[in-house]
Amino acid sequence: MSSIKKKVIIKNRLGLHARPAALFVQLANKFESDISIRKEAQEINGKSIMGVMMLAAGKGDEVEIEAKGKDARKAVEELEKLLMSDLEG
């Protein structure tokens, strides 16, 4: 099973609040891989809206995305692209 990690800086001016968190979780759930997102020592399930919102990642915060599974590389690439955008859909 493949495991891919990538550190990303949150670009959205409001951080990973409700709408961007929902977009992240919606995208994460399209992949078979297990996905986690980590901020400092806190690691959460990237497919959980409550977990992603509780992470409280703000603009400029560094988070690490990790995916484990057969589509891990694609998952991390797509989630990184989302986090690097304005996240307003």
N, C-alpha and C positions, 0 to 999 in steps of 0.2 A: 504494500500500500504506500503510495506516494504522499509525502508531507512537504508542503511549501509554506514559507513564511515571508512576510514583507512588511517593513515599517513604512508608515504613511503619516504625513502631517495633515490634519483636518483643515480644509480650506474654507468651508462655509462660514460666513460671518456669525451665524448663530450656533455653530457647532452641530453636534449630532443630536438635535432635539427631536420632537415628535415626528414631523414629516420626513426629514432625512433618515431617521432611525427606521421608519416604516419602509422607505425605499431600500435601505440596506438589507433589512430582513427579507423583504419580498424577493430581492435578487438572490440573496444567500440560499433561500429555499428552492431555487430553481436547480441547484446542484445536488448531486448525490453525496458529495464529500461532507464530512463533519467540519464545521466552520466555527472558529473561535476568534474573538477579538480581545486584545489585551491593552490595558492602559496602566502603566506602572506595574504594581503587583496584582491588580484586579483583572481576572480573566473571566469572560462570560461566553455563553453560547451565542454565536452570531446569528442563529435562526430564531432567537427569542426577542420579541419586541420589548418586553419588560427589561430583559437583561441589557440590551443595547441602550435603552433610555437611562437605566440606572448607572451605566458606565459614566455618564455625564462628561463626555468628551467635548471640549470647547474648541473654538478656533485657535489654531496654532498648536494644539495638543498632538503629541506623537502617539499613535496606536500601532499595534502589530496585529496583522491579520494572519491567521494560520488555517490552512485547509488540509485535511487528511482524507485521501480517497482517490479514486481513479480520475476524477475531473478536477483535482486540486489546483493544478497550474491555471486552468481556465477560470476557476472560481476566484482565485487570488487576483488574477489580471483584471477581471471584470469588477470586482469589489474595490480594488485600488483605483480604477478609472472613476468609479462612482464617488469615492471619497475625495479624489482630486478635483472633482467638478464642483459646481455651486450647490449641488444636492437639492435643488428646489424643484426638480422634475419638470 
